[in-house]
Amino acid sequence: MAKKAPKRQASTRRPAPRRKPPPPPRDETPIYFSGLSAGPGLQPQAPISLTREYVPLDSMDVRTRGQVFGLWLGIVYLNGTDDYEYRKDVPAADDPLLVFQFQHDYAAGAWRKLDRGLTLQEMALASEFMTGEGVMTFINSNGPAFSTPRVTRKMMLDADAILELVTINFALKGSGRRQPVATLFYDGKIGHCITLLDVAPDGKQFAYHDPWPGRSLLCAENNAAGVAAAELGKTKIHLGEKSVDIPVWGVTREELARVIVASLVLLTDWSPLMMAMVSGAFSPRLRQQVKAGLVAQADAAEAE
């Protein structure tokens, strides 16, 4: 008689627990920056706020229309194309095809999308179109995190290094004409763009223009970071055949380092800065960070 096979004992091992899927990435609230210059040079402008009501372009003054054009570039045009290429030495406002597309898009409903400021990436790309010149974007490595995959000319530096670089940039100009440096800040609540004009000989205070109407957003009553900018007076800028008086404010280096997000330096100023590094004008700390940034740029270019 055949023997029955022994009954198989049930395993006492517990099944391995199922791994929980990783949580979806947290949607962080984007930081938007107001204050993009409405064209080459410094054009004072009030912040625009487009609502559900259509405002014809013809009813806007030149500065407001220029600001709306900048918003359209950053929010609509540059986000709607992968073929990103600004026209060298041709500011966007002087490109008839781009202006025509802006006017067409705006009238067709794009105005509804222009109810916010620009992200850091949009600001950097739009600045190149607005000026017709390439920029190097220096991002505060200790500031808020930003997604900037399309900004290929960028470098991560800490706040002190960025401000040292801007100081050297102004010093290299001597008594010559200084190119303003667009600088973004964030006080924990508001993102905004100012334009650095000059620096004190001791490097401890920056003079800047703020397109915000009235008192600067870096004045004590207008920000949450404890920065207390002071009014320095007025200066003249030339817009074509016209001269415009603009207010100039002063902020200490320590205060600006507290809120700075990024500075945008023209590529035409970047080459002299590299020569200054070779000649020993950089502090050892700045030289180390810039060298690391150059290596990171090279690695990113090789990976593409």
C-alpha positions in Angstrom: 0.0 0.0 0.0 1.4 3.4 -1.0 2.4 5.7 1.8 0.7 9.0 1.9 2.9 12.0 1.4 3.3 13.9 4.6 1.2 17.0 4.8 3.1 20.1 4.0 3.2 22.4 7.0 2.1 25.9 6.5 4.9 28.4 6.6 5.1 30.4 9.8 7.1 33.1 8.0 5.3 36.3 7.7 5.1 37.7 4.1 7.5 40.6 3.6 5.6 43.9 4.1 4.9 45.7 0.9 7.0 48.8 0.4 5.0 51.9 0.4 5.4 53.9 -2.8 7.5 57.0 -2.2 5.3 60.1 -1.5 4.7 62.3 -4.5 7.0 65.3 -4.7 5.7 68.1 -2.6 4.2 71.0 -4.6 6.2 74.0 -3.3 4.6 77.4 -3.8 6.5 79.1 -6.6 8.1 82.4 -5.9 7.3 85.1 -8.4 9.3 88.3 -8.9 8.0 91.6 -10.0 10.1 94.5 -11.4 11.5 93.2 -14.7 12.9 96.2 -16.6 10.7 97.1 -19.5 13.6 97.4 -21.9 17.2 98.3 -22.2 18.2 100.7 -19.5 16.1 101.5 -16.5 12.5 102.4 -17.1 10.6 103.3 -13.9 7.3 101.4 -13.8 4.5 100.6 -11.5 3.6 97.0 -11.0 1.0 95.9 -13.4 -2.0 93.9 -12.2 -4.1 92.4 -15.0 -7.6 91.2 -13.9 -10.4 89.5 -15.8 -11.1 92.8 -17.5 -9.4 93.2 -20.9 -7.3 96.3 -21.1 -6.4 97.3 -24.7 -2.7 97.8 -25.3 -3.4 101.1 -27.1 -4.8 102.5 -23.8 -1.6 101.8 -21.9 1.3 104.2 -21.6 4.6 103.2 -23.0 6.1 102.0 -19.7 3.1 99.9 -18.8 2.9 98.3 -22.2 6.6 97.5 -22.0 6.1 95.8 -18.7 3.2 93.7 -20.1 5.4 92.8 -23.0 8.1 91.5 -20.5 5.5 89.5 -18.7 4.3 88.0 -22.0 7.8 87.1 -22.9 8.5 85.2 -19.7 5.1 83.6 -19.0 3.7 82.9 -22.5 6.3 83.1 -25.2 9.3 81.4 -23.6 7.1 78.7 -21.9 5.5 77.9 -25.3 8.7 77.2 -27.2 11.7 74.9 -26.9 13.6 76.8 -29.5 14.9 79.4 -27.2 17.3 81.9 -28.8 17.4 85.6 -28.3 18.6 87.9 -31.1 22.0 89.2 -30.1 22.2 93.0 -29.9 18.5 93.3 -30.8 16.2 94.1 -27.8 12.9 92.3 -28.0 11.0 95.6 -28.3 12.9 96.3 -31.6 12.0 92.9 -33.1 8.9 93.5 -35.3 8.0 89.9 -35.6 8.1 89.3 -31.8 6.1 92.5 -31.2 3.5 91.5 -33.7 3.2 88.0 -32.0 2.8 89.7 -28.6 0.1 92.0 -29.9 -1.8 89.1 -31.5 -1.4 86.8 -28.5 -2.5 89.5 -26.1 -5.7 90.3 -28.0 -6.4 86.6 -28.4 -6.6 86.0 -24.7 -3.0 85.7 -23.5 -3.6 88.8 -21.2 -5.5 86.4 -18.8 -2.2 84.7 -18.0 -0.3 87.8 -17.1 -1.6 88.1 -13.5 1.6 87.2 -11.7 5.3 88.0 -11.7 8.1 85.8 -13.2 9.9 82.9 -11.8 13.7 83.0 -11.6 14.0 81.0 -14.8 11.5 83.2 -16.6 13.3 86.3 -15.4 16.7 85.2 -16.5 15.5 84.1 -20.0 13.3 87.1 -20.5 16.1 89.5 -19.5 18.2 88.2 -22.4 15.4 88.8 -24.8 14.6 92.3 -23.4 18.3 93.4 -23.6 19.5 91.4 -26.6 22.5 90.3 -24.6 23.3 87.1 -22.8 23.5 87.0 -19.0 25.3 84.9 -16.4 22.9 84.2 -13.6 24.5 83.9 -10.1 22.1 82.1 -7.8 22.4 82.1 -4.0 23.3 78.6 -3.0 21.8 79.2 0.5 18.6 80.7 -0.7 15.3 79.1 -1.7 15.5 76.2 -4.2 14.5 77.0 -7.8 14.0 74.9 -10.9 16.1 76.4 -13.6 16.8 73.7 -16.2 16.7 76.0 -19.2 19.1 78.5 -17.7 22.3 77.1 -19.0 24.6 80.0 -18.0 24.3 79.9 -14.3 26.5 79.5 -11.2 25.7 78.6 -7.6 27.5 81.0 -5.1 26.7 82.0 -1.6 25.4 85.5 -1.0 28.7 87.0 0.1 30.4 85.6 -3.1 27.7 87.1 -5.4 28.0 90.5 -3.8 31.8 90.4 -4.0 31.6 89.5 -7.6 29.2 92.5 -8.3 31.5 94.8 -6.3 34.5 93.8 -8.4 32.4 94.2 -11.6 31.7 97.8 -10.6 35.3 98.4 -9.6 36.5 97.2 -13.0 34.5 100.0 -14.7 36.4 102.7 -12.8 35.0 106.1 -13.7 33.4 104.7 -16.9 29.8 103.8 -17.5 28.5 101.1 -15.3 26.1 98.5 -16.6 23.2 98.1 -14.0 23.0 94.6 -12.5 19.5 93.1 -12.1 19.2 91.6 -8.7 16.4 89.5 -7.3 15.5 89.3 -3.6 13.0 87.5 -1.5 12.1 88.5 2.1 10.1 85.4 2.9 6.8 86.9 1.5 7.6 89.0 -1.6 9.9 88.4 -4.5 11.1 91.5 -6.4 13.8 92.7 -8.8 15.9 95.8 -8.2 18.8 97.1 -10.3 22.2 97.7 -8.6 23.8 100.9 -9.9 27.0 101.2 -7.9 28.8 100.3 -4.8 30.6 102.4 -2.1 34.4 102.5 -2.3 34.6 100.3 0.9 32.1 97.8 -0.6 29.7 98.1 2.4 26.7 99.8 0.7 25.0 99.4 -2.7 23.1 102.1 -4.6 20.1 100.7 -6.5 17.0 101.6 -8.3 13.6 100.1 -7.4 10.8 100.2 -10.0 8.3 99.9 -7.2 6.2 103.1 -7.0 6.7 105.2 -3.9 9.2 103.9 -1.4 11.4 100.9 -2.1 10.3 97.4 -1.0 13.6 97.2 0.9 12.6 100.1 3.1 11.9 99.0 6.7 8.1 99.4 6.5 7.8 97.4 3.3 9.6 94.1 3.9 9.6 91.2 6.4 13.4 90.7 6.6 14.3 93.7 8.7 16.1 95.5 5.8 16.1 99.3 6.1 17.1 100.9 2.8 17.6 104.6 2.8 16.9 107.2 0.0 20.1 108.5 -1.5 18.6 111.0 -4.0 17.9 111.0 -7.7 19.9 110.3 -10.8 19.3 110.8 -14.5 19.1 108.1 -17.1 18.9 108.5 -20.8 16.1 106.8 -22.7 16.7 107.6 -26.4 16.6 111.4 -26.7 14.9 111.8 -23.3 16.3 112.1 -19.8 14.4 110.7 -16.8 15.0 111.3 -13.1 14.8 108.1 -11.1 15.1 107.7 -7.3 18.2 105.9 -5.9 18.2 103.9 -2.7 21.0 102.6 -0.6 21.2 99.2 1.2 24.0 97.8 3.2 25.9 94.8 2.0 24.9 92.8 5.1 21.2 93.6 4.6 21.3 92.7 0.9 23.1 89.4 1.6 20.2 88.5 3.9 17.6 88.6 1.1 19.4 88.2 -2.2 18.3 85.4 -4.5 20.3 86.0 -7.7 22.1 88.6 -9.7 22.2 88.7 -13.5 25.5 89.9 -15.0 25.9 90.6 -18.7 28.2 88.2 -20.6 30.1 91.3 -21.8 31.1 91.9 -18.2 31.8 88.2 -17.4 35.0 88.0 -19.5 36.7 90.9 -17.6 35.6 89.2 -14.4 37.4 86.0 -15.4 40.5 88.1 -16.2 40.2 89.6 -12.7 40.2 86.2 -11.2 43.3 85.2 -13.1 45.1 88.4 -11.9 44.3 87.7 -8.3 41.4 90.2 -7.7 39.2 87.5 -6.2 39.3 86.5 -2.5 40.4 82.9 -2.0 36.8 82.0 -1.0 35.3 83.6 -4.1 37.9 82.0 -6.3 37.2 78.6 -4.9 33.4 78.9 -5.4 33.8 80.2 -9.0 36.1 77.4 -9.9 33.7 74.9 -8.5 30.9 76.6 -10.5 32.9 76.4 -13.7 33.5 72.7 -13.2 29.8 72.2 -12.6 29.0 74.1 -15.9 31.5 72.0 -17.8 30.0 68.8 -16.4 26.5 69.9 -17.2 27.5 70.7 -20.8 29.2 67.3 -21.2 26.1 65.5 -20.0 23.9 67.1 -22.6 
